[in-house]
């Protein structure tokens, strides 16, 4: 069974409905000199900017933003800020990155050629759906790939963010890959035959929206959203699984979903606690079948479909096969919030 742990580690915060502007300055911690063109963006959104010659930036946000603020610059450690709502102006000191990424992995004889490892990586990172196949990584040369023959696992890392062009959904995604691991249950290297046990990847992402007015693109995005993990978790949060097209099954029988899912609002919080009586199957529009499997006693979800912890909440089936090529920005589909 293929089980996936996808996307990014999400951070949840109380909603503040008033639009605000966050300003700040980014400098080199050692030299104390300003850093120009550093990237400043809200994770998994289309909201971002860069610093000017003085290292200064200004970025607007509202209740549409429920994710962490990311500050990154090539050659420096990335900074994640979660408590920006309590600040109007921030000063960020970047530290040079430890450039000890194991370069020997590039030439290491692990039983697979780089081309073969790239093929496996594209499949498990971008996906095999229509949208995944439309994606192209523009800087594949920056990837470091290693196959572990003993553990039958593929690992990937990159010193710089991956630039991914999703032609079907018309996004250019900047994805800062923090971890990637695919574990295979079966691996025949000579015939290039593999069966996947699990896929894990994390990172921060920024979506550059290339969309203009194409109806085809809008249709593609809607198709990618319906039946996605994001759509399911929003429906779970709003307790409208049936009206959104989801049927829940246990032991091959359709069940009353709220006898298995307990969704509890928490006082003064914008997320809800979810517990699951037993693992269940999920059918979307009587066709696409998935399963949810928990290895944690509960998890938390907000109205945008963010959930935490990421590790311990697993999907298989259709949802488990979704990859970066099927993802959309945080606020997609929420009127006035994208």
C-alpha positions in Angstrom: 0.0 0.0 0.0 1.3 3.4 -0.9 1.2 5.9 2.0 2.3 9.4 1.5 3.3 12.2 3.8 3.2 15.3 1.6 3.8 19.0 1.4 5.0 21.2 4.1 4.9 21.4 7.9 2.0 23.8 8.4 1.8 26.3 11.2 -1.6 27.4 12.6 -2.4 30.8 14.1 -5.5 32.7 15.3 -7.2 34.7 12.5 -7.1 38.4 12.6 -9.5 39.9 10.1 -7.9 43.3 9.7 -5.4 43.7 6.8 -1.9 44.6 8.1 1.4 45.5 6.6 4.6 43.9 7.9 7.8 45.7 7.3 11.3 44.6 8.1 15.0 44.6 7.2 17.3 41.7 6.3 21.0 41.8 7.0 24.1 39.6 7.1 24.6 38.7 10.8 28.4 38.8 10.5 29.0 41.9 8.4 25.7 43.7 9.5 25.3 44.7 5.9 21.9 44.8 4.2 21.0 41.9 1.9 19.4 42.9 -1.4 16.9 40.6 -3.3 16.3 38.3 -0.4 13.0 36.4 -0.8 10.3 37.2 1.7 7.1 35.2 1.3 4.3 33.5 3.2 4.6 29.7 2.9 2.4 28.0 0.4 0.8 31.2 -0.9 1.2 33.6 -3.8 2.1 36.5 -1.5 5.7 37.5 -1.6 8.3 40.2 -2.2 12.1 40.8 -2.2 14.3 43.2 -0.2 15.6 46.4 -1.7 19.1 47.7 -1.7 18.8 48.6 2.0 17.6 45.1 2.8 14.1 46.5 3.5 10.8 44.9 2.7 7.1 45.5 3.0 4.5 42.8 2.7 0.7 42.9 3.3 -1.3 40.1 4.9 -4.8 39.4 6.3 -6.8 36.4 7.6 -6.0 34.8 4.2 -2.5 34.2 5.6 -2.3 31.3 8.0 1.2 30.1 7.3 4.7 31.0 8.4 6.8 33.8 7.0 9.9 32.6 5.1 13.0 34.7 4.5 15.6 33.1 2.3 18.7 34.1 0.3 21.1 31.9 -1.6 24.1 30.8 0.6 22.3 31.6 3.9 20.2 29.6 6.3 16.5 30.1 5.8 14.6 31.9 8.6 11.0 31.0 9.5 8.9 33.4 11.6 5.6 32.3 13.1 4.9 35.2 15.5 4.8 38.0 12.9 1.2 38.9 13.9 2.5 40.4 17.1 5.0 42.6 15.3 4.9 45.6 12.9 8.5 45.8 12.0 11.1 43.0 12.2 14.9 42.8 11.8 16.2 39.5 10.5 19.9 38.5 10.6 20.8 35.7 8.2 23.6 33.3 8.9 25.8 31.7 6.1 24.8 28.2 5.4 27.0 25.3 6.2 27.9 24.1 2.7 28.8 20.6 3.7 26.1 18.9 1.6 27.7 15.6 0.7 28.8 16.1 -2.9 30.1 12.6 -3.1 26.5 11.5 -3.5 26.6 12.9 -7.0 29.2 10.4 -8.2 28.5 7.7 -5.6 28.0 4.2 -7.2 24.7 3.2 -5.6 23.4 1.0 -8.4 21.5 3.6 -10.3 22.6 6.2 -12.8 21.7 9.8 -12.2 19.2 9.7 -15.1 17.4 6.7 -13.4 17.3 8.4 -10.1 15.9 11.6 -11.7 13.2 9.5 -13.3 12.2 8.1 -9.9 12.4 11.4 -8.2 10.2 13.2 -10.8 7.6 10.4 -10.5 7.4 10.5 -6.7 7.9 14.3 -6.2 5.9 15.8 -9.2 3.4 13.0 -9.5 2.0 11.0 -12.4 -1.3 12.8 -12.8 -2.1 15.0 -15.8 -0.9 17.9 -13.7 2.2 16.2 -12.4 3.3 15.2 -15.9 2.9 18.8 -17.0 5.5 19.9 -14.5 9.1 20.6 -15.3 11.9 21.2 -12.8 13.9 24.1 -14.3 17.1 23.5 -12.2 17.4 19.8 -12.0 21.2 20.1 -12.0 21.0 21.4 -8.4 19.5 18.2 -7.1 21.7 15.8 -5.1 20.2 12.2 -5.4 21.2 9.1 -3.5 19.8 5.6 -3.6 20.4 3.4 -0.6 20.5 -0.2 -1.8 20.4 -1.7 1.6 17.3 0.2 2.8 15.8 0.4 -0.8 15.3 4.2 -0.4 15.8 7.2 -2.6 16.9 10.5 -1.0 17.0 13.9 -2.5 18.3 17.3 -1.4 19.2 20.6 -3.0 21.3 23.6 -1.9 19.0 26.0 -3.7 15.2 26.1 -4.0 13.7 24.1 -6.9 12.0 26.1 -9.6 9.0 24.1 -10.9 6.9 25.1 -13.8 3.4 23.6 -13.7 2.1 24.2 -17.2 -1.4 22.8 -16.7 -2.2 24.8 -13.5 -0.1 27.8 -14.6 2.0 28.2 -11.5 5.7 28.6 -11.2 6.5 27.1 -7.8 9.6 27.9 -5.8 10.0 24.9 -3.6 12.7 24.9 -0.9 13.2 21.1 -0.4 13.9 20.3 3.3 13.5 16.5 3.1 12.7 13.9 0.5 12.6 10.2 1.0 10.9 7.4 -0.9 11.0 3.9 0.6 10.4 0.9 -1.8 9.0 -2.4 -0.7 10.4 -4.1 -3.9 13.2 -2.9 -6.0 14.7 -4.6 -9.1 17.4 -2.2 -10.3 18.3 -4.2 -13.5 14.7 -4.0 -14.7 13.9 -0.6 -13.1 10.9 -2.1 -11.3 9.8 -0.6 -8.0 6.9 -0.7 -5.6 6.5 2.2 -3.3 5.9 1.8 0.4 5.9 5.4 1.4 6.9 8.9 0.2 7.9 11.7 2.6 8.8 15.2 1.6 8.7 18.6 3.3 9.6 22.1 2.2 8.4 25.7 1.9 6.8 26.9 -1.2 5.9 30.1 -3.0 3.5 30.2 -6.0 3.9 32.6 -8.8 0.5 32.8 -10.4 0.9 32.8 -14.2 -2.8 32.6 -14.8 -4.5 35.3 -16.8 -8.1 34.7 -17.9 -7.9 31.2 -19.4 -11.1 29.2 -18.6 -9.1 26.0 -19.3 -6.7 26.8 -16.5 -9.5 27.6 -14.1 -11.1 24.2 -15.0 -7.8 22.4 -14.4 -7.3 24.1 -11.0 -10.9 23.2 -9.9 -10.3 19.6 -10.9 -7.0 19.5 -9.0 -8.8 20.8 -5.9 -11.9 18.6 -5.8 -11.0 15.4 -4.1 -7.6 16.6 -2.9 -6.3 16.3 0.7 -6.9 20.1 1.0 -10.5 19.8 -0.1 -11.1 16.8 2.2 -9.6 18.5 5.3 -11.6 21.7 4.7 -14.8 19.6 4.4 -13.8 17.8 7.6 -13.3 21.1 9.4 -16.7 22.4 8.2 -18.4 19.1 8.9 -19.9 19.0 5.4 -18.2 15.9 4.0 -21.4 14.6 2.3 -22.4 17.8 0.7 -18.9 18.1 -0.7 -19.2 14.6 -2.3 -17.4 12.4 0.3 -18.7 9.0 1.4 -17.0 7.3 4.4 -16.7 3.5 4.6 -15.6 1.1 7.3 -15.3 -2.7 6.6 -16.8 -2.1 3.1 -20.0 -0.5 4.6 -20.9 3.1 4.3 -21.0 4.6 7.8 -22.3 7.8 9.5 -19.0 9.8 9.3 -19.5 11.6 12.6 -19.7 8.4 14.5 -16.0 7.8 13.5 -14.6 11.4 13.1 -14.8 13.6 16.2 -14.2 17.2 15.2 -14.0 19.5 18.2 -13.7 23.3 18.2 -11.2 24.7 20.6 -11.8 27.8 22.7 -10.2 31.0 21.3 -8.5 29.0 18.5 -9.1 28.9 14.7 -8.3 25.2 14.4 -10.2 22.1 15.5 -9.0 18.9 17.0 -9.8 15.7 15.0 -9.8 12.2 16.5 -10.7 9.1 14.5 -12.3 6.1 16.1 -10.9 3.6 13.5 -9.2 4.0 10.2 -11.7 4.5 7.4 -11.9 4.5 3.6 -12.9 7.7 1.7 -14.8 7.7 -1.5 -15.1 11.0 -3.4 -18.1 11.3 -5.8 -18.6 7.5 -5.7 -15.4 7.0 -7.7 -12.0 8.1 -6.3 -11.1 5.9 -3.3 -8.6 6.8 -0.6 -7.7 5.8 3.0 -6.7 7.8 6.0 -4.4 6.2 8.6 -3.4 7.9 11.8 -0.4 7.1 13.9 -1.1 9.9 16.3 -4.0 10.1 18.8 -5.3 13.3 17.2 -4.4 16.0 14.7 -5.5 19.6 14.2 -7.0 21.2 11.1 -7.9 24.8 10.2 -10.5 26.2 7.7 -7.8 26.4 5.0 -7.1 22.7 5.1 -3.8 23.0 7.0 -3.1 20.2 9.4 -0.6 19.4 12.1 1.3 17.3 12.9 2.2 16.2 9.3 4.1 13.1 10.5 1.5 10.6 11.7 -1.4 11.5 9.4 -1.1 9.4 6.3 -3.2 9.0 3.1 -3.2 6.2 0.6 -5.1 5.6 -2.6 -6.0 8.6 -4.8 -5.1 11.1 -2.1 -1.9 9.3 -1.3 -0.8 9.5 -5.0 -1.1 13.3 -5.0 2.2 15.2 -5.4 3.5 18.7 -5.9 2.0 18.8 -9.4 -1.4 18.5 -7.8 -1.0 21.2 -5.2 -2.5 24.6 -5.0 -1.8 27.7 -2.9 -3.1 27.9 0.6 -6.2 30.1 0.0 -7.3 28.6 -3.3 -11.1 28.5 -3.7 -11.9 30.7 -0.7 -13.6 33.8 -2.1 -11.6 36.9 -1.6 -8.8 35.1 0.2 -6.6 33.9 -2.7 
